[in-house]
């Protein structure tokens, strides 16, 4: 009995990982369903392409701005308050989206409330909670809930497209919102207090950090390191590259003459492959270092973007499959690398708050990528400039792993005990 009090059962740890996986699946799956809603909502509300993509930009910007708040929320109040807030905000937002008659209604519902919900349900809370229970193979552990991004893309966009073939976009949004709210009482029945408490090892590490002269890692102390700003730049450029492509891919393929279900299916397949990529990259990064695995992922992403851009010249399923494989396999895989680096470079501190603050860069990059890509389309009449922007941003993210010293030598630093400056 005493041993069980110190060491949680394996089933508890597995359940914790699966729970964070499920919450992130809901958060990111609903976000990525925007790609399927883009054309019907644009037509239904009589919007231009930059106007409709402004909603997605607002969603990601809200996500980024709310990320530090979500990190502080989980660090201070725990999982119950964080996940309760997230499910309520996301569910109410999607219910209200079904009643939107103006652009600002849609932005407030999907952009603001949806972004707040996604921030509270996603990897910010997962990183804070998992780092309290796992110290070994942290890259592989973090890759599991991060893989929910891919599963969410595999399930929700095609499911949404299927619902849109039977219902209008308003009813579809209301159904999604109702399903999210139905999960709230189920989630709150789980032992979220125990999950928030952390392992005995984490609590002792936390106590030792508080008793030391330097104190535990905080956002302010982490922000005085090169590692923090290196990770911030990686997140910014990587999300700029990804979201210059992702929210527009379904509309792009439909406008090239492909059936909407084929386009949504290709989008979903990129999510399916990203699950494989995330799990593989998490395992590889623990064994061969973050820099080499990150380099591999960026090169694959760039090749996938090139395949997608060539569809405009040669509308071919082969090129679509190339995009699905090369872009899909590496979609989101930098996320587990970043989370693992936060855990090993800033141990014993407020991982949720630090990672949440770094996620501000993701929100900014995603907002700029989604909205800027729509604006470039409006100016040029094609997505060529958008895809060039994505390639340039991917190269910038790749360079960070080779230029920033703390990221180049993170395997050595991971074995040292960092202390606040």
Secondary structure, DSSP 8 states (H G I E B T S, - for coil): -HHHHHS--HHHHHHHHHHHHHHHHHHHHHHHTHHHHHHHHHHHHT--HHHHHHHHHHHHHHHHHHHHHHHHHHHHH-HHHHHHHHHHHHHHHHHHHTT--SHHHHIIIIIIIHHHHHHHHSHHHHHHHHTTT--SSHHHHHHHHHTHHHHHHHHHHHHHHHHHTTS-HHHHHHHHHHHHHHTHHHHHTS-HHHHHH--HHHHHHHHHHHHSSS-S--HHHHTTSHHHHHHHHHHHHHHHHHHTTGGGHHHHHHHTT--HHHHHHHHHHHHHHHHHHHHHHHHHHHHH-HHHHHHHHHHHHHHHHHHHHHTTTS--HHHHHHHHHHHHHTTTHHHHHHHHHHHHHSTTS-HHHHHHHHHHHHHHHHHHHHHHHHHHHHHHSSSHHHHHHHHHHHHHHHHHHHH-HHHHTHHHHTTS-----
